[in-house]
Every structure is written in C-alpha cells, then in structure tokens.
Amino acid sequence: MIAVMAITIGVAIPTLWTYYRSAALRGAAEQTVSMLNNARQLAIRLNTTVCVTNDPTGMQYHVGTCGAAAYTGAGTDSTGYMRLDTGLTLSGTNNLCFGYLGAGATAPAPCANAGTLTVTRAQGGTQNIIMATTGRVRLQ
C-alpha cells in the first residue's frame, strides 16, 4: 500500500510542478491584460490619452502624455507603479497608448497604438499579450 502511494506521488509531483509553473505564468499574463484594460478604461473615463510605460518588473500609467507624472490610483503604489510578482519579468513595446475612445493612439509622441508585451517566468516559459490598434488586449 505504501509503495503504491509512493509511486503515485512520485509520478504526480512533476505533473503538479509543471501545472504550477504554467498557472503562475498565465496568471501574470492575465494580470498584465487586466492592467492594460484598466488603462483603456481610464482613458475613456478621463476623456484623454493614457500612456502605459513598462520596465522589467511592472508598469505605470501616464495621463495626457508619456512624459507626465505617473497616475496614482487603484492598483498602484504611492508612486503609481504596478509590480509583477517576483520571478516574472515584462518586456516588449513601451509607451502603449489608449485614446479617449479606447482605441490605440499614436499622439502625442512617442505613443504606440499597438504592440506586444511578453511576460517571462525566470524558471522558463513566456506568454505574449497583444494590443491591437482598436485597443483590444488579448493573450496569445
């Protein structure tokens, strides 16, 4: 009986570990999609452009232009920063902008109206987040 349990556990652990790693990566990618959608909603609500800047550990919103002070609000720390979990990094198109109608915006410069962000897990694996010119954000 104990031998059967040991074999079952020995077989199950690698599967569970793989599931855990992929679930953590997917969760971070979904968090990134949510943060971009929040920026889109903010642009619509404030009737202006919202620029999303990113670095390897997270992102910030800037209202009006990409050079404006970071927006502070729900989901941000006191400096307006939204951080990914430890072990996850963000890369790709910087200065993604949403216009007042929710679509991607190219003005004011250096706005990008579409692009791809990639969430990478330190232990392996990546997930792409695509923003279309329509403002739609999706996982790929």
N, C-alpha and C positions, 0 to 999 in steps of 0.2 A: 504494500500500500504506500509506504513512504517512498519507495523507489519510483512508483508511478507518479506521485506528486512532484518529486524532484525532476523527473524527465519533463513533465508538463510545464513546470516553472522554467526550466532551462530553455525550452522551446519558446515559451511565451515572452520572456524578458526582451529578447532582441526585437520582436514584433512591437511590443509596447513602447520600447525606446524609440523606434523609428516613427511610430504614431505620435509620440510626444513631441519629437523634434519637428515633424511636419505640421502638427497642430499649432505649435508656438510660432512658426514662420507664417502660417496662414493667418493666425490671429493678429500678428504685427502688420501684415499686409492689409487686412480688413480695418485695422486701426488707422492706417495711413489713408485709405479710401475715405473713411469717416472724417478725418481731419480736412481732407481736400473738399469734401462735400460741405463741411461746415464753413469753409472759406467761401464757397459758392453762395451759400445761403446768406452769409454776412454781406457779400457784395450786393445781393438783391435787396436785403433789408435796409442797408445804408444807402442804396442807390448810387454806388460809386464802384471804382475798381478796387479789388483786393489782390495784392501780390503775395504769393507764398514763396518764401525763401527756405532753402533747406541746407543742412550740413549732415555729416555722417551720423549724428545722434538724434536729430529731430528737425523741427521746422518752426517758423514764425509767420504770422500774418502781418501785412503792412497795408494800411488803408490809404488809398489815393495813389501812392507811388511806391516803388520798391525801396526807395531811399527813406521813406517815412519811418517814424518810430514804430516799434513793434506794438501790435494791438494786444491789449491785455483783457481777458475776459474768461468765460467758462472754458475750462480745459487747459488753460495756460498757467504758468507760474507767474511770479511777480514781474518778471522781465518779458513776459509774452511768449515764452518758449514752451513748446510741446515736445517732450522727450520720448524716444522709443525705449523699450525695455533693454536692459543690459544684455550684451551679446548679439544685438541686432544693429545693423547699420543701414543708412539710407543714402542712395546716390542717384544721379540722373539729372534731368532737366531742372535748372534753377530758374527762379523768377516766373513760375507759372502764375498767370493772372486770369481772374474772372471779372467780367464786366457787369454792369448793373442789371443786365437781363439774364445773367447766369452763364452766358457763353464765354469761351476763351477770349481774351483781349490782347491786342498787340501794342496798345498805347496805354499809358506813357512808357517810353523806352526805359528799361530793357525787357519789357514784358514778353513772355512766350505764351501764345494762345493754345498750345498743345504740347504734349511731351510724355516722357516715360520716366517714372521713378522705379528704382529697384530696391527692394528690401533684401538684405543678405544676412543669413544667420552664420555666426562665427564657426559653428560646428559643421557647416555645409548647407547648401541649398539657397535658392533665390526665388523671389516672387516679383513679377512686374506689375506695376499699376499704370494704366494708360489714361491720360486725359485727352479727350477729343476736342476739336475746335468748337463743338457745340456745348462744351462744359461738362459733358458726361464723363464720369470717372468709373473705371471698371478694373477688375483683376484680370490678368491674362495668364 
